[in-house]
Amino acid sequence: MSLRISIIAASVCLATACVSVLPEPEAPEALYRVEAVSELSGLSQDLIVREPEAPRLISGQNMISEGADGGLRVVRGVEWSGPSTRQIQLAIVNSFKIGEAGNAVLPEIGVLAEFELASQLKVLRLRGDTGMCEMAVSLISSRDRSLLARTQITARQEARSGSARDRALALKDAASDCAAQATQFAIDTLSNLS
C-alpha cells in the first residue's frame, strides 16, 4: 500500500516538473477588433446575419501576413481580440441602424426572419504593408433557402508604416470596410426586393 502511494506521489512530482519547463505563451503587445465604421439606415426587413465561413488559418485570432514567396506567416505581437469571423459578423450587425422597419440580428437570438445574410471570408491578410479583405456575400430567403443575390466584396488599406501596429491597423480597417460593404449590399438588395 505504501509502495503504491510512493509511486503515485513520485508520478505527480514528475508530471508537475514536466509542466513547469513548458514555455509561457507569448502575450501580444496589442489586440485589435473589427468595428462598424458607421450606422447605415434603410434596412426594410428583418435579417439574420450569419458568421462568415473561412479557412481555419484566417478565422482565428492570429493576424496573417503573406510573404513575397507566397508563404503565410503569423504577425508577431498583434492579434484580433477574438475570432476574426465573429468580429466581422458583429461589425455587420452593428452597422445597421437600430429601430428601423427591419433589424439585423444574430442567429443565436432565435428570431425568425425572412432573409439571411451569409458570407465566405476568402482573404484576410497583409501583403507587405497592405491590409486585404475579400468576401463573397449572399442574401438568402429563409423560407425556401433560395439564393436571391450574391456579390464579391474587396477592401484594401495601406499601412502608414511598416510597424506591426500600423500594419495591424490597416488590416483592421480593411476588415471593417468589408463589413460596411456587406451591410450596404444587404440594404440595397432588400430595398430592390420590396
C-alpha positions as CSV (number, residue, x, y, z in Angstrom):
1,M,0.0,0.0,0.0
2,S,2.7,2.5,0.9
3,L,4.6,1.5,-2.2
4,R,1.6,2.4,-4.3
5,I,1.3,5.8,-2.5
6,S,5.0,6.4,-3.1
7,I,4.7,5.6,-6.8
8,I,1.7,7.9,-7.2
9,A,3.5,10.7,-5.3
10,A,6.6,10.3,-7.5
11,S,4.4,10.4,-10.6
12,V,2.7,13.6,-9.6
13,C,6.0,15.2,-8.9
14,L,7.4,14.2,-12.3
15,A,4.2,15.4,-14.0
16,T,4.4,18.8,-12.4
17,A,8.1,19.1,-13.2
18,C,7.3,18.5,-16.9
19,V,4.7,21.2,-16.9
20,S,7.0,23.7,-15.4
21,V,9.5,23.5,-18.3
22,L,7.0,24.3,-20.9
23,P,7.5,27.9,-22.3
24,E,5.0,30.5,-21.3
25,P,2.7,31.6,-24.2
26,E,3.7,34.9,-25.7
27,A,1.3,37.7,-24.9
28,P,0.5,40.0,-27.8
29,E,1.5,43.6,-27.4
30,A,-1.9,44.8,-28.8
31,L,-5.3,43.3,-29.6
32,Y,-7.5,44.7,-32.4
33,R,-11.2,44.4,-33.3
34,V,-13.2,44.8,-36.4
35,E,-15.6,47.7,-35.9
36,A,-18.7,49.1,-37.5
37,V,-17.5,52.3,-39.3
38,S,-20.9,53.8,-39.4
39,E,-24.6,53.1,-38.8
40,L,-26.4,52.7,-42.1
41,S,-30.2,53.2,-42.4
42,G,-32.7,51.7,-44.7
43,L,-33.0,48.0,-43.7
44,S,-36.5,47.2,-44.8
45,Q,-36.8,43.6,-43.5
46,D,-35.5,41.7,-40.5
47,L,-32.3,40.0,-41.4
48,I,-30.3,37.2,-39.7
49,V,-26.5,37.8,-40.1
50,R,-24.5,34.6,-40.1
51,E,-20.9,34.3,-39.1
52,P,-18.7,34.1,-42.2
53,E,-17.3,30.8,-43.3
54,A,-13.5,30.9,-43.6
55,P,-10.4,28.7,-43.6
56,R,-9.1,28.0,-40.1
57,L,-5.9,30.0,-40.7
58,I,-7.8,33.3,-41.1
59,S,-10.8,32.6,-38.9
60,G,-9.0,32.7,-35.5
61,Q,-7.2,35.4,-33.5
62,N,-3.9,35.4,-35.4
63,M,-3.2,38.1,-37.9
64,I,-1.7,36.7,-41.1
65,S,0.9,38.1,-43.5
66,E,1.8,36.8,-46.9
67,G,5.5,37.0,-47.8
68,A,7.0,37.7,-51.2
69,D,7.3,33.9,-51.7
70,G,3.6,33.4,-51.1
71,G,4.2,31.8,-47.7
72,L,1.8,32.8,-44.9
73,R,3.1,33.8,-41.5
74,V,1.6,34.9,-38.2
75,V,2.3,38.6,-37.4
76,R,4.0,38.6,-34.1
77,G,3.0,41.0,-31.3
78,V,-0.6,41.7,-32.6
79,E,-3.8,39.7,-32.6
80,W,-7.5,40.0,-33.1
81,S,-9.3,40.4,-29.8
82,G,-11.5,37.4,-30.7
83,P,-12.1,35.2,-33.7
84,S,-11.9,37.4,-36.8
85,T,-15.1,35.8,-38.4
86,R,-17.1,36.5,-35.3
87,Q,-15.9,40.1,-35.2
88,I,-16.8,40.7,-38.8
89,Q,-20.3,39.3,-38.1
90,L,-20.7,41.6,-35.1
91,A,-19.5,44.6,-37.1
92,I,-22.1,43.9,-39.8
93,V,-24.9,43.7,-37.3
94,N,-23.7,46.9,-35.6
95,S,-23.5,48.7,-38.9
96,F,-27.3,48.6,-39.3
97,K,-29.2,51.4,-37.6
98,I,-31.5,50.1,-34.8
99,G,-35.2,50.9,-34.7
100,E,-35.9,50.9,-38.5
101,A,-38.5,48.8,-40.3
102,G,-36.1,45.9,-40.2
103,N,-33.4,44.8,-37.8
104,A,-30.2,42.8,-38.2
105,V,-29.9,40.0,-35.6
106,L,-27.6,37.2,-34.7
107,P,-28.9,33.6,-35.3
108,E,-28.5,32.6,-31.7
109,I,-31.1,35.2,-30.6
110,G,-33.7,32.8,-32.1
111,V,-35.6,35.4,-34.1
112,L,-37.3,34.2,-37.3
113,A,-36.5,36.4,-40.2
114,E,-37.5,36.2,-43.8
115,F,-33.9,36.8,-45.0
116,E,-30.3,35.7,-44.1
117,L,-27.0,37.3,-44.9
118,A,-24.3,34.6,-45.4
119,S,-20.7,35.1,-46.4
120,Q,-17.5,33.4,-47.1
121,L,-14.3,35.2,-45.9
122,K,-11.8,34.4,-48.6
123,V,-8.9,36.7,-47.8
124,L,-8.0,38.5,-44.5
125,R,-4.3,39.1,-44.5
126,L,-1.5,41.5,-45.0
127,R,0.6,41.6,-48.2
128,G,3.6,43.8,-47.4
129,D,2.0,46.9,-45.8
130,T,-1.4,46.4,-47.4
131,G,-4.3,45.0,-45.4
132,M,-6.6,42.9,-47.7
133,C,-10.1,41.6,-47.1
134,E,-12.2,39.7,-49.7
135,M,-15.6,38.2,-49.1
136,A,-18.4,36.6,-51.1
137,V,-21.7,37.8,-49.6
138,S,-25.1,36.1,-50.3
139,L,-28.6,37.1,-49.5
140,I,-30.8,34.0,-48.9
141,S,-34.5,33.5,-48.5
142,S,-35.1,31.8,-45.1
143,R,-38.3,30.2,-46.3
144,D,-37.1,28.2,-49.2
145,R,-33.3,28.6,-48.9
146,S,-33.1,30.1,-52.4
147,L,-30.2,32.4,-53.3
148,L,-31.6,35.9,-54.0
149,A,-28.4,37.8,-54.7
150,R,-24.6,37.4,-54.4
151,T,-21.7,39.7,-54.7
152,Q,-18.0,39.9,-54.2
153,I,-16.6,42.5,-51.8
154,T,-13.0,43.7,-51.7
155,A,-11.2,46.1,-49.4
156,R,-7.6,47.2,-49.3
157,Q,-5.9,49.6,-46.8
158,E,-2.3,50.8,-46.9
159,A,-0.4,51.0,-43.6
160,R,1.2,54.3,-42.6
161,S,4.4,52.5,-41.9
162,G,5.9,49.0,-41.8
163,S,5.5,48.7,-38.0
164,A,3.4,45.8,-36.7
165,R,0.9,48.3,-35.1
166,D,0.3,50.2,-38.3
167,R,0.0,47.1,-40.4
168,A,-2.5,45.6,-37.9
169,L,-4.5,48.9,-38.1
170,A,-4.5,48.6,-41.9
171,L,-5.8,45.0,-41.7
172,K,-8.5,46.1,-39.1
173,D,-9.6,49.0,-41.4
174,A,-9.8,46.6,-44.4
175,A,-12.0,44.2,-42.4
176,S,-14.2,47.0,-41.2
177,D,-14.6,48.2,-44.7
178,C,-15.7,44.7,-45.8
179,A,-18.3,44.7,-43.0
180,A,-19.6,48.1,-44.2
181,Q,-19.8,46.9,-47.8
182,A,-21.7,43.8,-46.8
183,T,-24.2,45.9,-44.8
184,Q,-24.7,48.2,-47.8
185,F,-25.2,45.2,-50.1
186,A,-28.0,43.9,-47.8
187,I,-29.7,47.2,-47.6
188,D,-29.6,47.8,-51.4
189,T,-30.7,44.3,-52.3
190,L,-33.6,44.2,-49.8
191,S,-34.8,47.6,-50.9
192,N,-34.9,46.3,-54.5
193,L,-36.9,43.3,-53.5
194,S,-39.6,45.4,-51.8
